[in-house]
Amino acid sequence: MSQMDPWSTGTPGYRTALLTGMGSTLLGILVVIAAAFVGSAETASTLGTLGLVLLGIGAVSHVVGIGLRKRQAAQIIRERKSTG
C-alpha cells in the first residue's frame, strides 16, 4: 500500500466526504441539464435552483474532504518526525 494513495490510506470520513461530493455534484449537473429541457418555466426554475444547491453541496463536501485529508497528512508527518 502506497503512502501517496489517498483512497487506500484515507479515513472513512474522508472517503464519505469524497463520495458525497462526487455524488451530489453529478446529481446537480444532471438536474441542471434536466431543467434546461423542461417546458414549464416554474418547474425549470425550481429544478435549476435544486441543481445549483446540489452543486454547492458537492463543492463544500470536497472542501471538507480536503481538510480531512490535510489533517491526516499532518498527523502522519508528526508521527514520522517523532519516530525518526
C-alpha positions as CSV (number, residue, x, y, z in Angstrom):
1,M,0.0,0.0,0.0
2,S,1.4,3.3,-1.1
3,Q,1.5,6.3,1.3
4,M,0.6,8.5,-1.6
5,D,-2.7,6.8,-2.3
6,P,-5.4,8.9,-0.6
7,W,-8.2,6.4,-1.1
8,S,-6.4,3.4,0.5
9,T,-4.9,5.4,3.3
10,G,-7.7,7.9,3.8
11,T,-10.0,7.8,6.8
12,P,-13.6,6.7,6.5
13,G,-14.7,10.4,7.0
14,Y,-12.5,11.4,4.0
15,R,-14.0,8.7,1.8
16,T,-17.5,9.6,2.8
17,A,-16.9,13.3,2.1
18,L,-15.4,12.4,-1.3
19,L,-18.2,10.1,-2.4
20,T,-20.8,12.6,-1.1
21,G,-19.2,15.4,-3.1
22,M,-18.9,13.4,-6.3
23,G,-22.5,12.1,-6.0
24,S,-24.1,15.4,-5.3
25,T,-22.1,17.1,-8.0
26,L,-23.2,14.5,-10.5
27,L,-26.8,14.9,-9.4
28,G,-26.5,18.6,-9.6
29,I,-25.2,18.5,-13.2
30,L,-28.0,16.1,-14.2
31,V,-30.7,18.2,-12.6
32,V,-29.4,21.5,-14.2
33,I,-29.4,19.8,-17.6
34,A,-32.9,18.4,-17.0
35,A,-34.0,22.0,-16.1
36,A,-32.9,23.2,-19.5
37,F,-35.3,20.7,-21.2
38,V,-38.4,21.2,-19.0
39,G,-41.3,23.1,-20.7
40,S,-42.7,24.9,-17.7
41,A,-40.7,28.0,-16.6
42,E,-41.7,27.5,-12.9
43,T,-40.5,23.8,-12.9
44,A,-37.3,24.8,-14.8
45,S,-36.6,27.5,-12.2
46,T,-37.2,25.0,-9.3
47,L,-35.0,22.3,-10.9
48,G,-32.3,24.9,-11.7
49,T,-32.2,26.0,-8.1
50,L,-32.1,22.4,-6.8
51,G,-29.3,21.7,-9.2
52,L,-27.3,24.6,-8.0
53,V,-27.8,23.7,-4.4
54,L,-26.6,20.1,-5.2
55,L,-23.5,21.6,-6.9
56,G,-22.9,23.7,-3.8
57,I,-23.2,20.8,-1.5
58,G,-20.8,18.9,-3.7
59,A,-18.2,21.7,-3.6
60,V,-18.5,22.1,0.2
61,S,-18.2,18.3,0.6
62,H,-15.0,18.3,-1.5
63,V,-13.5,21.1,0.6
64,V,-14.3,19.2,3.8
65,G,-12.6,16.1,2.3
66,I,-9.5,18.2,1.5
67,G,-9.5,19.5,5.1
68,L,-9.8,15.9,6.5
69,R,-7.0,14.7,4.3
70,K,-4.8,17.6,5.2
71,R,-5.3,16.9,8.9
72,Q,-4.5,13.2,8.4
73,A,-1.3,14.1,6.4
74,A,-0.2,16.5,9.2
75,Q,-0.7,13.7,11.7
76,I,1.4,11.3,9.6
77,I,4.2,13.8,9.3
78,R,4.2,14.4,13.1
79,E,4.4,10.7,13.7
80,R,7.3,10.3,11.3
81,K,9.2,13.2,12.9
82,S,8.7,11.7,16.4
83,T,9.9,8.2,15.4
84,G,12.7,9.3,13.0
